[in-house]
Amino acid sequence: MNKYFKLWIIVACLALVPWANASVKLPSLFSDHMVLQRDKPVLFWGTADANQSVTVSIKGQSVTTVADSKGDWKVHFPATSKSGPLKVTIAADQTIELNDVYFGDVWIAGGQSNMEWKLAWQVDNFEQELLDANYPAIRFFDVPNTVSHQKEKSLPASEWKLANAENAAEFSAVAWFFAKKLHLEENVAVGILESNWGGTPAEAWMDADAAKLVPGYAQRVNEIAKTKNWPTVFAENEKRAELKYSLIGNEQFALDTGAYKTSIDLSDWKPVTVPTTEPITDFVWLRKTFNLSQQPSADLTLHLGHMEQEGLIFINEKLVSKKTGQDSNTSFSIDKSAFKQGENLITLRLVNSWNNKVKLGRSGELMVETSTQKVNLEGQWFYNNTLEQTMPKVNRYSNTASFLYNAMLHPLLPYVSKGVIWYQGESNANEHALYHDLFSAMITNWRTRANNPNLAFLFVQLAAFQQPSDLQPKSGWAYLRDAQRETLALDNTGMAVAIDVGNPNDIHPRNKQDVGHRLWLQAAKKVYGKDVVASGPDYIRHNIQGNELVLTFDVTQSLTTSDGKMPTGFIIAGEDRKFYQADAKIRGNKVVVSSPKIARPKAVRYAWADYPNVNLVNEQQLPAVPFRTDDWTVDTLK
């Protein structure tokens, strides 16, 4: 069902509740099962008739205000200790009752897809996790994805959901593991406000007035103002999006092409070498024949190495498997009955809903595997991308500066919270030089809107991704991680390092448990004042001793490695700014690095690659924080 149609249903249902026709109205944030921030004055707001008296009452205490001439009102309710379940009443021309309300801790879960990623989207061990998800004092409020060219006063309709096996499956996995730790450690109700959207850059989550003050962003913000008919632009774009996803999701459209059949006219099909080196656009059909020396006696495994992004897999005219956009698996178990001795036909229908760039295969990973043989599928295939209509062009206005802030944050941030957990940066990696200023300004912007200049802001440093490398000094992902690290200069911030939980083949690593746990460690130490080790070894300073560079780390106990071997992941350079792999050895809380190629070392970097091979940890097995001792930009490196 289309998300906007579902939204219409929610709105229609809200119109049927008893207080819907009253003049006093509340944002959907204020509803049954909500969690209010304990130990702080909390803000209630809404609308009523002009100059109407509005009273908010909780636990026998009441606060009254009067709506202004436009009908807007707000109430600051005094700080209340953790408690619940409670009833909240808002009395005006009619009385609204909100039930099962708790005072606990409220956290905003923001960012892009790695924060959005749901428990049920094949997170590691999610089935077992859902068996232990019955925690009704943990509640999530998911802000629906929506954009706006102007600051909105209210959020789209949504609701608070209690944690149980059914609901938790659709919760942000990172936020879930964080919330569960918080709930169990603090014995307090936890409210998570999810406001996140996959693939989005940081500038989309900022007020336009704040974004245009950041170097590099003024022109982008000013361009937005040149379009005067944004509602029409949005509506037309949504029509194209609906068509696009209806074409992608309708298997019958695919079957009607007949492209999977053995006896079809191949005159319009073109040869292509797989693994592909260049992407193919639109709805792409690929096919290849291969031979099996004997009839399989057991199910086979089909390895395709890499598939961008959604796919249907046919063997000998039979649809045998499917791949969704959330599925990172590219090895498929296929029933032996689909195959035969001799010539077999494999046909794929691939489409990339993200950027319309279809890719297939990875060297050494394309094969059909039986119990007795492996049949290589690399080499010449044939493809056709004209059997179905051209992919409708859909603009991602969710990536436009300020559009998500306007719709999903401006109406949310006044809701009093304990802090923010944030996982984002992938979509800014190509502009890493701008990210430190941008991210810092974004945090300040949120704190200003929340009327809390010290709002806790905890974030995840980017995990490893793409081809592993021991020497990649110009890595954009490494520079982005460094920009994140620099943002710790802001007060009351914390960073969870995730360099060791990445997947070279998947930008969405499925180990969300460690990420959520490390965010909690940051919160435990910096927000809740617990005596815990919250981070792995962190570089403090260095000195040069001959041909060696000696690094000192902030570590509570001695340094070690995760695999018991010598430290890896260090690169070193001299005055010429040319980096080499470094030899490294541990001495107490220091690491000594050198290279026979450098007589006078000048700089060292650690974990400096898209996917670095690293192993330095502390006694708690928390990974060392990626760092560099220089300030050299990409264009100055050899």
C-alpha angles and dihedrals in degrees: 000000000000112000093231091052089051089051090053090053091051092050091048091051092049088057088064098057115107097250097043094098094046117107092236111082134181132202112253088252087075103066143108116314095019122152118223122200112262124225095017133086106261128212124231120186141167144125135284138155113308113279092004119150115242124190126193116199131188129166093350094309121113137191122192131200138165125239114242126240090280093050096253118137139172136186129201106211117202121257112279128194122238110294145134175224090030140162120236120198127195110193126194126118084339133012123249117201121202115194137199093026122163135195106222137113123317122200130181115224108205139167140067135308099315088060092039092050109120127225091242093054091093097280111173110282092353093151091060091043092055089055087064099042102102100114107132092183088067110080132180129202112194115202107217115241109262139144134214136182090214136043110275125214096212140031125241113269115283139141144226113258126201119228114260134131094276099044098038091059087073097043122106103269095217091047091046095055090045093048094047092052091047093048095049096042098044099029090226137128111262127208119193118196105201113205107159141121130194120251096011126141124228094250090065088063095054135087108257091234090057095041096054090058090061114093109258098021108074095088093049092052093046091052090061092062091058092071110079101178103057096147090058091045091051093048094050091046091050091054090055090047092053090051092047096053093041089057093046095047100042108093091185090066088056095047092049090065091065088214092137094059123106098229106051132128108267097183092109094046119101130212118249132178115237126238083055119226097192126043122248119217135224126009103345125199118193129181141178137171123225136173133239116200092214142011108277115251094197139027115290132225119228113204116195099169098212134009126185102228139302119017149177117209123206128186117191092343094311123116101232106165146001137211124209128200090255093052115094093179115109098173115087131192108223126194111252091232090072091067135064139193111273125011119016131180125221117193127183131192107199132180132171109214092183104060105348093246112127119200130176136195143003125230113266093012104079112096150108109242125201129173089266108028148023118220114203114227097186120114132046121012129161125237141188125189098174101071091089129037122280115276108265111246111244122183118221101227087169084078094055117111112265097358095110094040090054094052107026107027112026090065092040108047098071087067100100114247141172094233151304133275112200135187114180143110106104091100092052097048092102089058098040093143089067098043103086093056091040096049093044091050091048093054091049090048092054092047091051093050090046089051088232115110090186099047108152111249117189121178142181120241111226116276122232115279141169128021113354112246138180095197120035108131093166095054111145091203091055091050089049090052089051091052088053090051091051089056089069085082085084113091120256096017128129135187128213111207114222101169091122100049099060130117120219091214100041129053086201106064109200096218097097094148095076092044093052091044093051091049087053091051089055090049093044092056103033103032106024098034097233121160098241137130100250103178143028125251112316125199114245108170145328142213132198120237110182108296093348131086113209117207124200119205135200100238130148093214135015122303120253140164130253093233101035092247132114115291116275134190100062123128125185137199140187131214091296090066093232111139128217133181109272133220110231137191133178124240111178106294092348135084120208116207131186144149130211086225094062122062096176112032118206107172142011132197131194128207089000105161139076087260109011123190102235138160110168112128142150128245089277089057092244110149123249115258113255110245148156131214094211135065097216117146123223095256092057096056126098 
